[in-house]
Amino acid sequence: MSGWDNGSKGRSVPSGRLSRLGQFGRLAGGIAGGMLAEGARRIADGQRPRVGDMLLTPGNLVRVADRLSHLRGAAMKLGQMISLDAGDTLPPELSEIMARLRAEADPMPRVQLERVLTAEWGREWRIRFERFDDRPIAAASIGQVHRARTLDGRELAIKVQYPGVRGSIDADVDNVATLLRVSGLLPPQLDITALLAEAKTQLHEETDYRREGAEMEAYGRLLQGNDAFVVPTVAADFTTDNVLAMSFIEGVPIETTAGRSQEERDRIAARLIGLTLDELFRFGRMQTDPNFANFRYQPATGRIVLLDFGAVRAVTAETSEAYRRLLAAGLSEDREAVKRAAVEAGFLGEAAVRRHGDLVDRIIDLIVTEASRGGPFDFADRRLVPIIREHATAMASDRATWHIPPTDTLFVQRKVSGMALLAARLQAKVDVRSMVPAYL
């Protein structure tokens, strides 16, 4: 962490229930106005506008990104999940706009920060530090991070939770779900009750900073002796329910390694993919938030810094075994076994296979054929993406076949997809095929 400054003086985080509800109301009004304007424009051009075309305009996505960034908390976190999980499926111009949610949020104004830390540490908290930087080095959906030096010389990174975030989680998730329903983006027959409940549970866990500190320490033990990674240590004397203090570790954003040598980029990607396999098949625990900001790199040592352990969750034996069957079928190039394993794991719904069997078979054949090539897999080669996107879009247009995988699988797959996106950003080449058998 170093040198963060987005030029913002900060925007106060709405912490009350009514003030946050008002933000959602303004967002809905802005989207409706944008849809009316876009619809009028298309009619004037002689077009017959569809609701989806009017909704997913750059103007509306800017409104969504800006308002969710202002709200922070669960609202922004859900937006980040959607924008990251979309991966390559959004058009480039819309992906660029949604990427704003993966960038830094506006920090709290200094007066709000002072109020939060006084409540946590007492009125004279500054005398405990030789230096405390009021300007954050990072600001995200749930909290912002400050650098400090204690009187005994420790360099710390201190994550401060935004006020009102924990208490607004349930309402924020429900409000985002309502926006999706009202907009027509979700079909009425799709039951997302279990998914929303799981999202609320995970977000509540992410705001429990004492829990995150314990997970950080657990990861430190799991990776003890592994020179590829470095994990911060918790400073318990400064950690509270709403403040997580840890050792400050130098590093550069992981994305900046895209300019380094091919060999170095390949090594970085291979280590992160190996860590994901360890989490899935050996550790039984996975950090399921693949936001690029959670990984940094030390050019001098070649080590990867792991940050943010709020989204750590257990990987059940059933989920691990489902992935094991799927990978084993893929390695054997048995396309029918891949399809069965995908349905059993919940990746595919039986209705989609029944109604769109040819498309499913084509997608599986493309993936298996590409993955079976010998040598390193070139993550920068995106030739298959538009073809798979075209087939998937054709299936997705049939809303009667929409299907939500088990929540455990969704969170694991989010990490897997995130690592693939990062490897693509680094234009890495990794012999994944040779890595997998050791886990099967």
N, C-alpha and C positions, 0 to 999 in steps of 0.2 A: 504494500500500500504506500503510495506516495504521490505528492503533487496534484491532488485533486482540486479542481476549481472550475465550476461551470459558469462562472460569472454571475450567479444569482445571489441576491441578498437574502433569499429565503422566503418561503411562503408558509404562513402559520397553518398547522395541521388542524382541520376541523375535528374537534374531539367530542362534541355533543351529539346526541342522537338526532335532534331536529336539524342541526346545522349540516350533518352528513346527508340526511334525507333530502334537504333542500338542494344539495349539490347534485344528487341523482335526479331530482325534478328538473333542474336546469339542463342537465345532460339530455334527458328525454325530450325536453322542449327544443333544444338545439338540434337534435337528430331529426325530430319531426319537421322542423323548419327546413333543414337541409334536404330532406326527402321531397318536400313539396316543391322546393326550388328546382331540384334535379328533375322531378317528374314534369314540371312545366316546360323546362328546357327541352326534354326529349320529345314531348308532344309537339312543341313548336318546330322541331326538326323532322316531324313526320314519323316519329318512332312510337312503338307501343311499349311503354316502360313496364318492367317487372319490378316487384317489390325489392328483390335481392339486389338488382342493379342500382336502385335508388338508395338503398341502405348502405351498401359497401362502397361509397364514394370516398375519394381522398379527404374531402372536407369533413365528412362524418367521422372518419377514422381519426382525423386530427382532433376533433372534439372529444372523442372517447379517450384517446391517449392523454390529452391535456387534463381532462377532468379526473381520470383515474390517477394520474400522477399527482394531482393536487390532493386527492383524498388519502393517498398512500394506503397502508394497511391491507386488509383483505381484498379491497376493490382493486388496487394496483397489482397485488400478487396474482389474482385471478387473470388479470389482463396479461401479465407476463407469461403465465402458463399457456394461455391461448396463443400468444404471439410466438412463443418458442415451439410449442407443439405443432404449430402450423408448418414450420420448417419451410420446405420448398413448395408447399401447396398453394400459397398465396401468390398472386401476380407480383412481379418485382416492385412496382410502384407502391403497392399496398404493404408489402413486406418492409419496405424502407420506413414507412410511417409507423407501422406497428413496432418496429425496432426501437422506437423512442421509449417504449415501456421497459425495454431491457437496459436502457441507458440509466444514468444516474437521475434520481429524483431531486426536486428542489429541497434544500435543507430547511430545518426550522430556523426562524429568526432567533437571534441571540437571546432575546428576553424570554422566549418560550423555553429555550435550552436551559437557561439559568433557573427557571422555575422548576423544571423537571429534576435537575441535579440537586437542587436545594431540598426537594421533597425526598430524594433518595439518600443523600449523604449529609444533610444538615446545612445550616446557614454558612458555616465557616469551611466549607469543603475545599476551597481553593488553597488553604494553607497546607493541605496534604500533598501538594504538588510543587515541584520546582518549576514546572512549565505545563500548562494545559492550553492546547490550541483550540480556540473557539471555532475556527473555520474547520468544518469536517473534511476528512480525507476521502470519505465515501458517503453517499446517501442512497438508500434503497427503499423498498416498499414498507418495511416494518420498523427500521431504525436507521440512524446515521452513526458514523464512526469518527472518533476524534483521536488524535495522537497526543500523548502526555508523557512526562517524565516525573516519577515519584521522588520524594525526598531522599530515598535510599538508592536512587540511580537507575531504577528499572524503566525501560522504554515500553510503554503500553499502548495498545489499541483498545479504545473504550467505545463499545457499541451502546448507544442510548436509544431506547424504544420511544417511538412517537406517542404522545399522550392520547388516550382514548382508543388506541388501536385494538387492544385486547377486548374491550367491552363492546366494540362495534362489529366484531367478526361475523356473528350470526346474521345481523341485519344487513351487512354489506353483501354477504353471499346471497341472501334471499333477494336483495335488490338487483344484483347483477343477473340472477336467474330470471327475475321478472322482466328485465329489459330484453333478455334473449327470447323469452316467450312472446312478449308483446310485439317484438320486431318480426316474428315469424321465422327466425333463424332455426328454432327448434320445433319439430313437429309435435302436436299436442299428444300423440300417442306414445312419445318417448318418455319413459319414466326415469327421471334423473334424481329421484329422492335419495337413493343410497349414495350416489356420487356427491351430492351436496352435503350430506351428513358427514361423509369421509373428508371432504374439503374443509368443513368447519373443524373437525377433529384435528386435522393436520395443522391448520392455521393456529388453533389454540396452542398446540404443542410448540409451534415456531415462536410464539410470543412468550414462552416459558424459558427465560434466559438461564435459570439454574439448571433446567433439564439440558439445554444446549451445551452448557459448560460441562456437564457430566458426559455427554456424547463426545465432545471434543477430547476429553481425557481418555475415553474408551478407544477412540480412533488412534490416539497417540500410542496406546498400548498395542493395538493391532498392528501398527506399522513400525513398531520399535525394531531397530536394526535394518530397516529398509531405507537405503540411502537415496532412493528415487524421490521420496516425499518428505515434507516437513510440516508438522502440525503445531499451531501455537499452544502454549500452556496457559491455564486459567490463573488469573490473579484473584484468589478467593476473597481477599480483604477489601476489594473494591466492587465485587459482584453482588448484585441484588436481584430482585424479581424483574426489574426493568432496566438494569444496567449489566452488561457482560464485559468484564475487563480481561484482557489476555495479552500475552507477550506480543510486541510489535515485531514483525518479520519483514524485512525488505524483499521486494519483488516487483516485477513489471507485469502489466496486464498480459494474460496468456495469448491474446490475439496478436500482440506485437511481435510474437515469434514467427509470424508469417513471413517476415523478411529475412529470417535466418537460413542457414544451409538446409538442403533437402535432408541430409542425414540427421541433423538436429531436430527438425520438424517431425520426421518419421519416429524418432526416439520418444519425443514428447507424447505424440498420439498413441504410440504403442503402450507406453506406461499408463496412460489414462484408460485405455481399453482394457489392459490387464487388471487395473484396479477395479473396474466395473465388473469384470469376470470374477475377481476375488470376492467382491461384495455379494454377487448373485449366488455363487456356488460354495464359498468357503466361510466368509464372515457371518452370513445370516443377517447382516445389517447393511443398509445402503443409504448413502446421502443422495436423495432423489431430486435435488434441485440442481440441474446442470447449467444454470446461468453462468456465462463465461466469467462474470465478476467474482465467482467463488473459487477461481483458480488463478494463481499468479506464478511467475517463473523467475528463477534466479540464474541469470546468464553465467555468473562466475562459478557456480557450483553445479549447474545443470539440474537442480532439484525443483520440483513442483510444490508450491505452497498451497495447502488445502485450507479453505476458509468456509465459514458458515455451516454449522452442523445442526441447525434448527429443523431441517427437513429429513433428518435421519429417521428411518423406520425399519422395522423388522421385515425380512424377506421370509415368508413361510416356506416350509418344506414342499408344500404343494406347488407354489409358484416356481420355486427353483427346479423342481422335477419337470414341470410343464415346459420350461425353457430348455431343459436338458433333452427332452424328447424331440423338441422342435429342431434344435441344433443337430442332433444325431441324424434325424431324417434328412436335413439339408446336406450334411456331409456325405451321406450315402446316395445323394441325388435321387431319392425316392420321392417323386412329386406327389403321389397319392398319400404317402405317409406324412409329408409336410402339410398337406391340406387337412388331414385328420388331426394332426397335432395342433394346428392353428385353431381349429374349431374347439378342440378339447381345452386349449388354453384360454379361449375366449376372444382371440384376436378376430376371428371371423364368426359371424352369426350364421346359423343354419339356414335362415331364410335367404341370406345373400348367396350362399352356395347353391341353394335350390333354384333360385330365380335367375341367377347370373353365373351359372357354372362355367360357361365358356370364358367369361372375363376373368373369373377367379383363376382358372387353369392357366390363362395367358400370363397373368401377373406372377403366379408362382413359377412358371417356366422361365420367365425373364430373370427373376431373382436368383433361382437355383443355377441357371446357366451362367450368369455373371459371377456368382459366388464360387462356382466350381473351377474357375480358371486358376491355373497354377501361378505361384508367385505372389508378390504383394498386391493387395487390393488398392487401387488408385481412387481415393476418396474425392479427388478433384474432378474425376470423370463423371459428369452429370448427364451423359447422353440418355440414360434410361429414365431419368426423372420425368421429362415431359410425357413419355409414353405411358409410364405407370400412372402419372397424374391423370392422363386422358381416360384410361380404363377405370380408375378409381372414381373419377367425376361422374362417369356414366352410371356406375353402381350407386353413387351417393345421391343421384337425382331421384332414385326410387326410395322415397322416405319410409315406405312400409318395411324396408329391410334394415333400417338404421338399428344399430346395436351398440350397447355400451359394454366393453369388456369388464371383468372383475376389477375392483378398485386397486387391489394389490398389483395386478398386471399393468394397469394404467400408470401407476407411479414408477414401476420398474422400467417400463417402456419409455417413459419420459426421459429417464436418465440415459438409456441406450441411444435413443434418438438424438439427445443433446450431445453425446460424445461423438456420434457420427457427423453432426453438423460442425462441431469444433474441428474434427479431423479434416472435413472438407474445407473449412476456413483456412486451415494450415496447409492445404494442398498436400496432405501427407499420403504416404504409401506404406501400408502395414500388412504383413502376412498374417492376417487374422485367422485364416484357415489352419495354419500350423499352431496357433495358440490355443484353439478350442479343445482339441482332443484331451489335453491334460485335465480338463474339467469334467469330461464325460465319463 
